[in-house]
Amino acid sequence: MSSRREKSVNALEGPVTDVAAEFPERHVLVKCPGCRRVIDQAKLRDNLDVCPRCGHHLRLSGRKRMRVTVDAGTFEEWDRDLAATDFLEFPGYPEKLEAAREKSHEADAVVCGRGLVGGHDCALFFMNADFMMGSMGSVVGEKICRVFERATELGLPVVGFTVSGGARMQEGTTSLMQMAKVSAAVRRHSEAGLFYVTVLTDPTTGGVTASFAMEGDVIIAEPGALVGFAGPRVIEQTTHKRLPAGFQRAEFLLEHGFCDLIVTRGDMVATLSELLALHEGVAPATGAPHALSHEEPRGRRSSRARRAPEPETAYDIVKLTRSTDRATSLELIERSLDGFVELHGDRLFADDAAVVAGIGWKGDRVMTVVAIERGSSTKERVRRNFGMAHPEGYRKAQRLMRQAEKFHRPVLCLVDTSGAYCGIGAEERGQGEAIASSLVEMSGLSTPIVSVVVGEGGSGGALALAVADRVLMLGSAAYSVVSPEGCASIIWKDAKRADEAAEALRITAPDLARLGIIDGVVPDFGLTHAEIAHDLMREVELALDELDGLSSDELVSRRYDKFRAMGGDRICSR
């Protein structure tokens, strides 16, 4: 019996599962490729082919993926009968095509169409690893290109699930050209102001990764999915080095800034539905995955700050901004919004934990939120670099702001930083350029921007998120060209005179309001964190209500005039 079972395993090993044993009465056991344990196939199917023991996401065929994603009875398939031909007369290709069609019962490696996901109408494509490992040939390229063209005509968002071993070599350079062809269609769809979300599944490699898989407005990955341009074996053969654990996996992608979210299969439909609603400008339905309860956030301190005497000097306020007892940007988000989906990465190098960015909603208003986060505990502050952003943090903010402009969402920025990070790596990756680009981006952004200095507003690192139509400050916040300690050291060569520097710099909210640098002060002394969050969001909503009536041209023009005037009235001719 044991040898028969071993033969059965060897004979049936495939890209999706390893069958460990098969018994009469349809009782089948499956071996998980992750933990190598045996699971009842019925339980595995009920769990959407995710191992209940280790969470390994097994591969799904394109059609099965469609069935677990699209609302029942709503899928209208497009171009099902398009099939590849052996136009190069490549040796053995006709036989491979025939074997793939027999195995998968599909004409080629992608299923395309239109349907509802959580009630939201969209165009969809589902790549299929069962057909020649999801390789991209002319039919795959043609079908996906048509999806984007039809979606553009119909004004539909596109949801795409990728899985691929890369280009289909049997179709030569024609296969390579599909990368450019689909990418051009993606661009046209984007220029029409339409939403595209990609879901990267295991594996997504080669030309698919280097084209439409990485072109989504939002990029989601399934846990543990292998994603990369070159496959691991090719890299090891080229470099003659063993790859580190987790290299090219979804978690590696998130850390390095190349995807927004990692979402388990069980949460995928709800997350897609939430994102589709937000990109329609509609607050998601009750129970959305990223809805906020406004309960005491876990791991946070008491919602009431310690009662302390109201600060007497500007330097007292500076010290107050650095207190571990004050509400952080993320806590204010959690307490003031109805929901918030954090999106990650600059798409260039990394995800900077010092900058939190994503899409939030309050009532019926959907907005892009960008915040500098210090962290509350020591461990969290270290992870977030004490709120000192790297270049990739500012580039993440720019990416999300461009999306806000595309989808006509207002932008809310919360600023709390001693300044942009000064370090070798930050300089190597262009800290100055990243801040400069933020200033240019925000000055011309054709959607309303409200920025609030909620703690310390340190120099260019703070200004990079504060070129806004309305700039507000909490009463206990400070905003300065340089820290008082830095000013005292530079001017008087004595850091102990920081209190004098703080007074001279005029860095408090009332001083800056009188100078015309900020537009309003939100009083917060003696209030609980929840009360501060409520009052702050009330002022933000009032500002956005005023700005909503302005055209894009008016917004940009008034923003220019606002900053153009700063300092102009302080100049005199000799």
C-alpha positions as CSV (number, residue, x, y, z in Angstrom):
1,M,0.0,0.0,0.0
2,S,2.8,2.4,1.0
3,S,4.7,1.9,-2.3
4,R,1.5,2.3,-4.3
5,R,0.9,5.6,-2.5
6,E,4.4,6.8,-3.2
7,K,4.0,6.0,-6.9
8,S,0.7,8.0,-6.9
9,V,2.4,11.0,-5.4
10,N,5.2,10.9,-7.9
11,A,2.9,10.5,-10.8
12,L,0.5,13.3,-9.8
13,E,3.0,16.0,-8.6
14,G,2.1,19.3,-10.3
15,P,2.3,23.0,-9.9
16,V,-0.7,23.2,-7.7
17,T,-0.7,20.4,-5.1
18,D,0.9,17.1,-4.3
19,V,-1.6,14.3,-3.9
20,A,-0.5,12.2,-0.9
21,A,-3.1,9.5,-0.9
22,E,-6.4,8.7,-2.6
23,F,-9.1,6.4,-1.1
24,P,-12.4,5.3,-2.4
25,E,-15.6,7.4,-1.9
26,R,-13.8,10.5,-3.1
27,H,-11.8,10.9,0.1
28,V,-8.6,12.6,-1.0
29,L,-5.7,13.8,1.0
30,V,-3.4,16.6,-0.2
31,K,0.1,17.4,0.9
32,C,0.7,21.1,1.5
33,P,3.7,22.4,-0.4
34,G,4.5,24.8,2.5
35,C,4.4,22.7,5.7
36,R,4.4,19.3,3.9
37,R,1.5,18.1,6.1
38,V,-1.4,16.1,4.8
39,I,-4.8,17.9,4.6
40,D,-8.2,16.7,3.7
41,Q,-9.0,18.0,0.2
42,A,-12.6,19.0,1.1
43,K,-11.3,21.1,4.1
44,L,-8.7,22.7,1.8
45,R,-11.3,23.5,-0.8
46,D,-13.6,25.1,1.9
47,N,-10.6,27.2,3.0
48,L,-10.1,28.6,-0.6
49,D,-7.0,26.3,-1.1
50,V,-5.2,27.9,1.8
51,C,-3.5,25.5,4.2
52,P,-5.3,25.7,7.5
53,R,-2.2,24.8,9.3
54,C,0.5,27.0,7.9
55,G,-1.4,29.5,5.8
56,H,0.3,28.6,2.6
57,H,-1.7,29.8,-0.4
58,L,-1.8,27.0,-3.0
59,R,-2.2,28.0,-6.7
60,L,-5.7,28.3,-8.2
61,S,-6.6,28.0,-11.9
62,G,-7.7,31.2,-13.6
63,R,-11.3,30.0,-13.8
64,K,-11.4,28.9,-10.1
65,R,-10.0,32.2,-9.2
66,M,-12.8,33.9,-11.1
67,R,-15.4,31.9,-9.3
68,V,-14.1,32.7,-5.8
69,T,-13.8,36.4,-6.7
70,V,-16.7,37.5,-8.9
71,D,-20.2,37.7,-7.5
72,A,-22.1,34.6,-8.4
73,G,-23.9,34.7,-11.8
74,T,-22.5,38.1,-12.8
75,F,-19.5,37.1,-14.9
76,E,-19.7,37.7,-18.7
77,E,-16.7,36.2,-20.4
78,W,-14.9,37.9,-23.2
79,D,-12.9,36.3,-26.1
80,R,-12.9,32.8,-24.7
81,D,-12.2,31.1,-28.0
82,L,-9.0,33.1,-28.9
83,A,-6.3,30.4,-29.3
84,A,-2.6,30.5,-30.1
85,T,-1.2,29.1,-33.3
86,D,2.3,27.9,-34.1
87,F,3.1,30.8,-36.4
88,L,6.9,30.3,-36.0
89,E,6.7,26.6,-36.6
90,F,8.6,26.2,-33.4
91,P,9.6,22.5,-32.7
92,G,7.2,20.7,-30.4
93,Y,4.9,23.8,-29.8
94,P,1.7,22.3,-31.3
95,E,2.1,19.3,-29.0
96,K,2.6,21.6,-26.0
97,L,-0.4,23.7,-26.8
98,E,-2.6,20.6,-27.2
99,A,-1.3,19.1,-23.9
100,A,-2.0,22.5,-22.1
101,R,-5.5,22.7,-23.5
102,E,-6.3,19.1,-22.5
103,K,-4.9,19.7,-18.9
104,S,-6.5,23.1,-18.3
105,H,-9.7,22.8,-20.5
106,E,-8.9,26.4,-21.6
107,A,-7.9,27.9,-25.0
108,D,-5.0,29.8,-23.5
109,A,-3.5,31.1,-20.2
110,V,-5.9,33.9,-19.2
111,V,-9.7,34.2,-18.5
112,C,-11.1,37.7,-19.2
113,G,-14.4,39.3,-18.8
114,R,-16.7,41.6,-16.9
115,G,-18.5,41.1,-13.6
116,L,-19.3,42.4,-10.1
117,V,-17.0,42.2,-7.2
118,G,-18.8,43.0,-4.0
119,G,-21.4,44.7,-6.1
120,H,-19.0,46.8,-8.0
121,D,-18.9,46.6,-11.8
122,C,-15.4,46.0,-13.3
123,A,-13.4,44.4,-16.1
124,L,-11.3,41.5,-14.9
125,F,-8.5,39.1,-16.0
126,F,-7.3,36.0,-14.3
127,M,-4.1,34.4,-15.5
128,N,-3.8,30.6,-15.4
129,A,-0.7,28.7,-14.2
130,D,-2.3,25.5,-15.4
131,F,-1.7,26.6,-19.1
132,M,2.0,26.5,-19.8
133,M,2.8,28.0,-16.4
134,G,0.8,31.2,-17.4
135,S,3.4,32.1,-20.0
136,M,2.6,35.3,-21.9
137,G,2.1,34.8,-25.6
138,S,0.2,36.7,-28.3
139,V,-3.2,35.5,-27.1
140,V,-2.6,36.4,-23.5
141,G,-1.4,39.9,-24.6
142,E,-4.3,40.3,-27.0
143,K,-6.9,39.3,-24.5
144,I,-5.6,41.5,-21.7
145,C,-5.1,44.4,-24.1
146,R,-8.8,44.1,-25.1
147,V,-9.8,44.1,-21.4
148,F,-8.2,47.5,-21.0
149,E,-9.6,48.9,-24.2
150,R,-13.1,47.8,-23.4
151,A,-12.8,49.0,-19.9
152,T,-11.7,52.4,-21.2
153,E,-14.7,52.6,-23.5
154,L,-17.1,51.5,-20.8
155,G,-15.6,53.6,-18.1
156,L,-14.8,50.5,-15.9
157,P,-12.0,49.8,-13.4
158,V,-9.8,46.8,-14.1
159,V,-9.0,44.1,-11.6
160,G,-6.2,41.7,-12.7
161,F,-4.8,38.6,-11.1
162,T,-1.3,37.7,-12.4
163,V,0.5,34.4,-12.4
164,S,3.2,33.7,-14.9
165,G,6.5,32.1,-15.6
166,G,7.3,34.9,-18.1
167,A,7.3,35.2,-21.9
168,R,6.3,32.3,-24.1
169,M,9.5,31.5,-25.9
170,Q,7.8,29.4,-28.6
171,E,6.4,32.7,-30.0
172,G,9.7,34.4,-30.1
173,T,10.0,38.2,-30.1
174,T,6.2,38.5,-30.7
175,S,5.8,37.4,-27.1
176,L,8.2,40.1,-25.9
177,M,6.1,42.8,-27.7
178,Q,3.0,41.9,-25.6
179,M,4.7,43.8,-22.7
180,A,4.7,47.0,-24.7
181,K,1.3,46.5,-26.2
182,V,-0.5,45.9,-22.9
183,S,1.4,48.6,-21.1
184,A,0.2,51.1,-23.7
185,A,-3.4,50.0,-23.2
186,V,-2.9,50.4,-19.4
187,R,-1.7,53.9,-19.9
188,R,-4.7,54.9,-22.0
189,H,-7.0,53.4,-19.3
190,S,-5.2,55.4,-16.7
191,E,-5.3,58.7,-18.7
192,A,-9.1,58.2,-18.8
193,G,-9.0,58.5,-15.0
194,L,-9.9,54.9,-14.4
195,F,-8.7,52.6,-11.6
196,Y,-6.5,49.5,-12.0
197,V,-5.7,47.1,-9.2
198,T,-3.4,44.2,-9.6
199,V,-3.2,41.1,-7.4
200,L,0.2,39.3,-7.6
201,T,-0.1,35.6,-7.0
202,D,2.5,32.8,-7.0
203,P,4.6,33.0,-9.1
204,T,4.6,36.3,-11.1
205,T,7.9,36.6,-13.0
206,G,9.5,37.7,-16.2
207,G,7.8,39.9,-18.7
208,V,4.5,40.0,-16.8
209,T,6.3,41.5,-13.7
210,A,8.2,43.9,-16.0
211,S,4.9,45.2,-17.5
212,F,1.3,45.2,-16.5
213,A,1.7,43.3,-13.2
214,M,3.5,46.3,-11.7
215,E,1.5,49.1,-13.3
216,G,-1.5,49.1,-11.0
217,D,-2.7,52.1,-9.1
218,V,-2.8,49.7,-6.2
219,I,-0.7,46.6,-6.1
220,I,-1.8,43.7,-3.8
221,A,0.1,40.5,-3.2
222,E,-1.0,37.2,-1.7
223,P,1.1,36.1,1.3
224,G,4.3,34.3,0.3
225,A,3.8,34.9,-3.5
226,L,7.1,34.7,-5.5
227,V,7.4,37.9,-7.5
228,G,10.4,39.1,-9.5
229,F,11.8,39.8,-12.9
230,A,14.3,37.0,-13.0
231,G,13.5,33.7,-11.4
232,P,15.4,32.6,-8.3
233,R,17.3,29.8,-10.1
234,V,18.4,32.2,-12.9
235,I,19.7,34.7,-10.3
236,E,21.6,32.0,-8.4
237,Q,23.1,30.7,-11.6
238,T,24.2,34.2,-12.7
239,T,25.6,35.4,-9.3
240,H,26.8,32.0,-8.0
241,K,25.3,32.9,-4.7
242,R,22.6,31.3,-2.6
243,L,19.6,33.7,-2.2
244,P,18.5,34.7,1.3
245,A,15.3,33.3,2.8
246,G,12.3,35.2,1.7
247,F,14.0,36.8,-1.3
248,Q,11.5,37.9,-4.0
249,R,8.5,36.9,-1.8
250,A,5.5,39.2,-1.2
251,E,6.8,40.3,2.1
252,F,10.1,41.3,0.5
253,L,8.2,43.3,-2.1
254,L,6.3,45.2,0.6
255,E,9.5,46.0,2.6
256,H,11.2,47.3,-0.6
257,G,8.3,49.5,-1.6
258,F,6.9,47.6,-4.6
259,C,3.4,46.7,-3.4
260,D,0.8,48.4,-1.3
261,L,-0.8,45.5,0.6
262,I,-0.5,41.8,1.4
263,V,-4.0,40.4,1.6
264,T,-5.0,36.8,2.4
265,R,-7.3,35.0,0.0
266,G,-10.1,35.0,2.5
267,D,-10.0,38.8,2.8
268,M,-9.4,39.4,-0.9
269,V,-13.0,40.0,-2.1
270,A,-13.8,42.3,0.8
271,T,-10.6,44.3,0.2
272,L,-11.1,44.6,-3.5
273,S,-14.7,45.7,-2.9
274,E,-13.5,48.4,-0.4
275,L,-10.9,49.7,-2.8
276,L,-13.3,49.8,-5.7
277,A,-15.8,51.8,-3.6
278,L,-13.1,54.3,-2.5
279,H,-12.0,54.8,-6.1
280,E,-15.6,55.5,-7.0
281,G,-15.4,58.3,-4.4
282,V,-17.8,56.4,-2.1
283,A,-17.3,55.4,1.5
284,P,-17.3,51.6,1.8
285,A,-20.2,49.7,3.2
286,T,-20.4,49.0,7.0
287,G,-18.0,46.2,8.0
288,A,-15.3,47.1,5.4
289,P,-11.9,45.5,6.3
290,H,-10.3,48.8,7.2
291,A,-13.2,50.5,9.0
292,L,-12.2,52.1,12.3
293,S,-14.1,51.6,15.5
294,H,-12.9,54.6,17.4
295,E,-12.3,52.4,20.4
296,E,-9.1,52.8,22.4
297,P,-6.3,51.8,20.0
298,R,-4.5,48.7,21.2
299,G,-1.1,49.3,22.7
300,R,-1.7,53.1,23.1
301,R,-1.5,55.1,26.2
302,S,-4.6,56.5,28.0
303,S,-6.7,58.7,25.7
304,R,-6.2,61.6,28.2
305,A,-2.8,63.3,28.2
306,R,-1.3,64.0,31.5
307,R,-2.5,67.3,33.0
308,A,0.4,69.7,32.8
309,P,0.7,73.4,33.3
310,E,0.0,75.4,30.1
311,P,3.4,76.2,28.6
312,E,4.7,79.6,29.4
313,T,7.4,80.0,26.7
314,A,8.0,79.0,23.1
315,Y,10.6,76.5,24.3
316,D,8.1,74.9,26.6
317,I,6.0,74.3,23.6
318,V,8.9,72.7,21.7
319,K,9.5,70.3,24.6
320,L,5.8,69.5,24.6
321,T,5.9,68.6,20.9
322,R,8.5,65.9,21.8
323,S,6.6,64.4,24.7
324,T,5.7,60.7,24.5
325,D,2.3,61.5,26.0
326,R,1.0,63.5,23.1
327,A,-1.2,61.9,20.4
328,T,0.7,60.8,17.3
329,S,-0.4,61.3,13.8
330,L,-1.6,57.7,13.4
331,E,-3.6,57.9,16.6
332,L,-5.3,61.1,15.4
333,I,-6.1,59.3,12.1
334,E,-7.5,56.3,14.1
335,R,-9.7,58.6,16.3
336,S,-11.0,61.0,13.6
337,L,-11.7,58.9,10.5
338,D,-14.3,56.3,9.8
339,G,-11.8,54.1,8.0
340,F,-8.3,54.1,6.6
341,V,-6.5,51.8,4.1
342,E,-2.8,52.2,4.5
343,L,-0.9,51.8,1.2
344,H,2.8,51.2,1.1
345,G,6.0,51.9,-0.8
346,D,7.5,54.4,-3.2
347,R,7.8,51.9,-6.1
348,L,11.6,52.7,-6.2
349,F,13.4,51.5,-3.1
350,A,11.5,50.9,0.1
351,D,8.5,51.6,2.3
352,D,9.4,54.3,4.9
353,A,7.6,53.6,8.2
354,A,8.1,57.3,9.2
355,V,5.5,58.3,6.5
356,V,2.0,56.7,6.8
357,A,-0.1,57.1,3.6
358,G,-3.3,55.8,2.3
359,I,-7.0,56.4,1.6
360,G,-9.3,57.4,4.4
361,W,-13.0,58.3,4.7
362,K,-15.1,60.4,7.0
363,G,-18.8,60.2,6.5
364,D,-19.3,60.4,2.7
365,R,-16.0,62.1,2.0
366,V,-13.1,60.0,0.7
367,M,-9.6,61.5,1.0
368,T,-5.9,60.7,0.6
369,V,-4.1,60.9,3.9
370,V,-0.4,61.4,4.4
371,A,1.1,61.6,7.8
372,I,4.5,61.7,9.4
373,E,4.4,59.2,12.3
374,R,6.9,59.2,15.3
375,G,5.5,56.2,17.1
376,S,4.4,56.0,20.7
377,S,6.6,53.4,22.3
378,T,10.4,53.3,22.2
379,K,10.3,50.2,20.0
380,E,7.8,51.9,17.6
381,R,9.8,55.1,17.6
382,V,12.9,53.3,16.6
383,R,11.0,51.4,13.8
384,R,9.7,54.7,12.5
385,N,13.0,56.5,12.8
386,F,11.5,59.0,15.3
387,G,9.4,60.5,12.5
388,M,12.4,61.5,10.5
389,A,11.5,60.6,6.9
390,H,13.9,59.1,4.3
391,P,13.6,60.1,0.6
392,E,11.4,57.1,0.0
393,G,8.9,58.5,2.5
394,Y,8.5,61.7,0.6
395,R,8.4,59.8,-2.7
396,K,5.6,57.5,-1.3
397,A,3.7,60.7,-0.4
398,Q,4.2,62.1,-3.9
399,R,2.9,58.8,-5.4
400,L,-0.2,58.9,-3.3
401,M,-0.8,62.6,-4.0
402,R,-0.7,62.0,-7.8
403,Q,-3.3,59.3,-7.3
404,A,-5.4,61.7,-5.3
405,E,-5.3,64.1,-8.3
406,K,-6.1,61.4,-10.7
407,F,-9.2,60.3,-8.8
408,H,-10.2,63.8,-7.7
409,R,-9.7,63.2,-3.9
410,P,-8.7,65.9,-1.5
411,V,-5.4,65.4,0.4
412,L,-4.9,65.7,4.2
413,C,-1.4,65.9,5.5
414,L,-0.5,65.6,9.2
415,V,3.0,66.9,10.0
416,D,5.0,65.9,13.1
417,T,8.8,65.7,12.6
418,S,12.0,67.2,13.9
419,G,13.1,67.2,10.3
420,A,14.0,65.0,7.3
421,Y,16.6,62.3,8.2
422,C,20.2,63.3,7.8
423,G,22.2,60.2,7.0
424,I,24.6,58.8,4.4
425,G,21.9,56.6,2.8
426,A,19.4,59.4,2.7
427,E,21.9,61.6,0.9
428,E,22.9,58.8,-1.5
429,R,19.2,58.4,-2.4
430,G,18.6,62.1,-2.9
431,Q,17.0,63.6,0.2
432,G,17.2,67.1,-1.1
433,E,15.7,66.1,-4.5
434,A,12.9,64.2,-2.8
435,I,11.9,67.2,-0.7
436,A,12.2,69.5,-3.7
437,S,10.0,67.2,-5.8
438,S,7.4,67.3,-3.0
439,L,7.3,71.1,-3.1
440,V,6.9,71.2,-6.8
441,E,4.3,68.4,-6.8
442,M,2.1,70.0,-4.1
443,S,2.4,73.5,-5.6
444,G,0.7,72.3,-8.8
445,L,-1.6,69.6,-7.5
446,S,-5.1,70.2,-8.9
447,T,-7.0,68.9,-5.9
448,P,-7.6,70.5,-2.4
449,I,-4.9,70.1,0.2
450,V,-5.1,70.7,3.9
451,S,-2.0,70.3,6.0
452,V,-2.0,70.3,9.8
453,V,1.1,70.7,12.0
454,V,0.1,68.4,14.9
455,G,3.5,68.3,16.7
456,E,6.9,69.5,15.7
457,G,7.2,71.1,12.3
458,G,10.9,70.9,11.6
459,S,12.3,72.7,8.6
460,G,12.2,71.4,5.0
461,G,11.2,68.0,6.2
462,A,7.9,69.5,7.5
463,L,7.4,71.9,4.6
464,A,7.6,69.0,2.2
465,L,4.1,68.0,3.3
466,A,2.8,71.5,4.0
467,V,2.5,73.3,0.7
468,A,-1.3,73.4,1.1
469,D,-4.4,75.5,0.4
470,R,-5.0,75.6,4.1
471,V,-2.3,75.2,6.7
472,L,-3.5,74.7,10.3
473,M,-1.6,74.1,13.6
474,L,-2.5,72.6,16.9
475,G,-2.1,75.2,19.7
476,S,0.6,73.0,21.2
477,A,2.6,72.6,18.0
478,A,5.7,74.4,16.8
479,Y,6.9,75.1,13.2
480,S,10.4,76.4,12.5
481,V,13.1,76.8,9.9
482,V,15.5,75.1,12.4
483,S,15.4,73.6,15.8
484,P,15.9,76.0,18.7
485,E,19.0,74.0,19.7
486,G,20.4,74.2,16.2
487,C,19.7,77.9,15.9
488,A,21.4,78.6,19.2
489,S,24.5,76.5,18.3
490,I,24.8,78.2,14.9
491,I,24.1,81.8,15.9
492,W,25.6,81.9,19.4
493,K,27.7,78.8,19.5
494,D,25.8,77.8,22.6
495,A,23.0,75.2,22.5
496,K,22.1,76.1,26.1
497,R,20.5,79.3,24.7
498,A,17.8,77.3,22.9
499,D,15.0,78.9,24.9
500,E,16.1,82.4,23.6
501,A,16.3,81.0,20.1
502,A,12.8,79.6,20.3
503,E,11.4,83.0,21.3
504,A,13.3,84.8,18.6
505,L,12.3,82.4,15.9
506,R,8.5,83.0,16.4
507,I,7.7,79.3,16.1
508,T,4.4,79.0,18.0
509,A,1.0,78.8,16.3
510,P,-0.2,82.3,17.4
511,D,3.0,83.9,16.1
512,L,2.8,82.1,12.8
513,A,-0.8,83.0,12.3
514,R,0.1,86.7,12.8
515,L,2.9,86.3,10.3
516,G,0.4,84.8,7.7
517,I,2.3,81.5,7.5
518,I,-0.6,79.5,8.8
519,D,-4.3,79.9,8.3
520,G,-5.7,78.8,11.6
521,V,-5.0,77.4,15.1
522,V,-6.8,74.3,16.6
523,P,-6.8,74.7,20.4
524,D,-5.8,71.5,22.2
525,F,-4.4,72.4,25.6
526,G,-6.0,70.2,28.3
527,L,-8.1,68.1,25.9
528,T,-8.1,64.3,25.6
529,H,-6.6,62.7,22.5
530,A,-10.2,61.8,21.3
531,E,-11.3,65.5,21.7
532,I,-8.2,66.8,19.9
533,A,-8.9,64.3,17.0
534,H,-12.6,65.4,16.8
535,D,-11.8,69.1,16.8
536,L,-9.0,68.7,14.3
537,M,-11.2,66.8,11.8
538,R,-14.0,69.3,12.3
539,E,-11.6,72.1,11.1
540,V,-10.3,70.0,8.3
541,E,-13.8,69.3,7.0
542,L,-14.7,72.9,7.2
543,A,-11.6,73.8,5.2
544,L,-12.4,71.2,2.6
545,D,-16.0,72.3,2.4
546,E,-14.7,75.8,1.4
547,L,-12.2,74.4,-1.1
548,D,-14.6,72.0,-2.8
549,G,-16.3,74.8,-4.7
550,L,-13.1,75.9,-6.4
551,S,-12.0,74.6,-9.9
552,S,-8.6,73.0,-10.3
553,D,-7.2,76.1,-11.9
554,E,-8.5,78.3,-9.1
555,L,-7.0,76.0,-6.5
556,V,-3.5,76.0,-8.1
557,S,-3.6,79.8,-8.8
558,R,-4.7,80.7,-5.2
559,R,-2.1,78.3,-3.7
560,Y,0.6,80.0,-5.8
561,D,-0.6,83.5,-4.7
562,K,-0.7,82.4,-1.1
563,F,2.9,81.3,-0.9
564,R,4.1,84.0,-3.4
565,A,3.0,86.6,-0.9
566,M,4.9,85.2,2.1
567,G,7.6,87.6,3.1
568,G,6.9,90.0,0.3
569,D,5.3,92.5,2.6
570,R,8.3,92.4,4.9
571,I,10.6,93.8,2.2
572,C,11.5,97.5,1.9
573,S,13.4,99.4,-0.8
574,R,16.5,101.3,0.2
